[in-house]
Amino acid sequence: MQKSTRAGTNGARLALCGLLTVFCLLSARAGAADMFAPVVTYGDAMRWYGQAAEAGNPEAQFYLGYIHDRGLRGANSLSEAIGWYRKAAAQGEVRAQFRLGLLFDSDPRLPRDPAEAQAWYEAAAAEGHAEAQFNLARLVEAEDAPRAAELYALAAGAGIGQAAFNLALLRINGPDEIYDPAEAWRWALRAQDLGAPGAKELRNRLSAAFDE
């Protein structure tokens, strides 16, 4: 019973810390006052995150990495962020896997490392992370168009309009094995429904080609 109570307390603390992290990010953008101070302080959050992260909690490790990654309230160490992300990602924390993919794919603070980015996107995509599926498709499209098409379809199915748009282009401009104008039109329509920029123009262009 004592162990269960302790676990519940730690879970509640992490939930409060998660709320504080989100608020810190929003208040940093908006210049708002720290309205959560009477409930839980930033020092409390960092202490609880640190204790839980050191004990191996992957969610705490992710949030601690995120705090350093985004420079919340002066905690600004990319090496610390990557270290905590790696610990969380190794335990299957999908958000940490995706953040690592982003960092090594396109973050200006780091030298680009497509191989490592792809490895982390692969891990997150395998767990159904739609943005990871989309970014992974971008990375593999030139070398493996059929797989890129599958990944774009998964991401589009989760509501990412740019994935549907890219898939429409791939179906019309890709290699013979995936060339399919009818499918291209269908995905262009889906991209338009999802609000992807340029999707309406692409669908109209494909419709005109069918009418010729």
N, C-alpha and C positions, 0 to 999 in steps of 0.2 A: 504493500500500500504506500509506503514511504517513497519507494522508487517511482511509482506512478504519479504521486503528487509532485515530486521533483521534476519529472518529465513535463507535467502539465504547466508548472511554473516557468520552466525554461521555454516551453512553446509560447506561453503568453508574453514572455519577455521578448522573444524573437518577433512576435507579431507587432508589439509596440515599436520595436526597433525598425521593422519594415516600414511602418507608418511614418516614423520619424525620418527615415532615409528619403522616402518620397517627398515628404514635406520640405526637407532641407533642399532638395533639388528644385522644387517649385519656388520656394522662397528665395533661393539664390537668383532665380530668373526674375522674380517679381519684386524683390526687395521687401518682402513681407516680414513682420516681426515673428519671433519664435513663439507661437501661441501654444506649443506643446510643452514649454519649459516647466510649467507647474506639475505636469504629469510625469514626464521622463525627460531628462536632460541629454544633451548630446554626449556628455561624458559617460552617463549611464549606458547609452546605446553602444558606445565604443567598448566599454568594459564588458558588457554582456556578449556582444559579438565576439570580442577577443577570447573570452572564456569558452564560449560554445565552439568557436572555430578551432581553438587549440585542442578541444576535446574531440574534434573530428566531425562536427556537424557540418554537412555540405552546404546547407542553406546559409548558415552563418558565414562560412568561408566565402560563399558567393557574394553576400552583401558586404562583407568586409573588403573584398576585392573591388566591388563596385564603388564603395565610398572613396577608395584611393584612386580608382580609375577616373572618376568624375571630379575629383578634387573637392569633395564636399567638406565644408567647414575647415579648410586648411589641411585636410588629410590628402596629400597630393604626391603619391609615389607610384609611378607606373610599374616599377620592379616589384613593389609590394602587391599591387593589384594582380599582376601576372602570377605571382607566387600563390596567392590565395585562389585565384581562378583555377590554376592547375590542380591544386589539392581538391577543390570542389568537383572539377570536371572528371578527375580520376575516379570519383565516386558516383559518376553518372548524372551530375547536376547539369541539365541541358542548357540552362541559361549561361552558365560559365563556359560550356563548350562553345556556344554561339559567340559569346563576347571574345573569346580567344581567337575564333575564326575571324571576326571583324578586325581585331587588333592587328593580326598578321596579314590580313588582306588589304586593308586600306587606311589604317590609322597613320597620320603623318608623323606621329611621335616615334614610330618604329620603322626600321628598314623592312620593305615588303618581303614576305616569305610565302609565296603561293603554295608551296608544298605543305607547310605547317598549317596554313589557313585551310587548305583542303582537308587535311586530316581532322581538324576540329569541326569543320562543317559536316564532314561525313558522319562523325559521331552524333551530332545534334540532329542531322537530317534523318538518321536511322531511327530516332525517337519521335519523328513526326514534326519536328520544328520547321514550320513553313518557310520562314525567312532563310533558314539554313539551306533548305532545299533549293530555294531560288538562287541564293548566292553560289551554291555548289554547282548548279546548272550553268551559271555564267562561267565558272572556272573550267568546266569540262567540255563546254560546247564545241570548241574548236577541234578537240581531239576525239570526242565521243558524242556526236550529235544525237544518236538514238537515246542514250542515257540522259542527255540534257533534256530531250523532249519529255521523257518520263518524269523527270524532276520538276520541270516547268508545269506539267499537268497537275502534279501533286500540289505545288504551291498555288497554282491558279484555283484549284479546287478548294483551297483554304481561304480564298478571297483576295489574293495578291494580283491586282490587275496587270501590273507590269509583266508578271510571269505569263499570263495569257497572251499579252501583246508579243512578247519575245517568242512564244511558241508559235504564234501565227506567222511571224517572220521566218522562223526556222522551217516551218512546214512548206513555205513557198520558196525559200532561198537555200534550203539545206540540201544534202546529198540525196541521190535518187531513192535510197532506201527509206527515207522519211518524207519525201516530196509528196504532198497531198493538198492540192488547191482547195478542195472542199473542206478539209479539216482546217486549213489556214483561215478560211472565211468564218468557220464556226468559232474558232478561238479569237478571231478579231471581234466578232459579235460579243463574245464573253468578256473580252477586254473592255469593250465599250460599255457594257452593262456595269462593269466594275470601276468605270471612270478613268481608265488609263489614258494618259495624254496621247493623242495621235491615233487612237483606235478607230474612231469614226471615219477618219480620212482613209485609213488602211482598209477598212471594210468596204467603203465606197469604191476604192481603187480595185479591190478584188471583185466586187460585184460587176464593175464595168468590164473587167477582163472576161468574166463569164458571158457577158452579153455580146461580146464581139464575135 
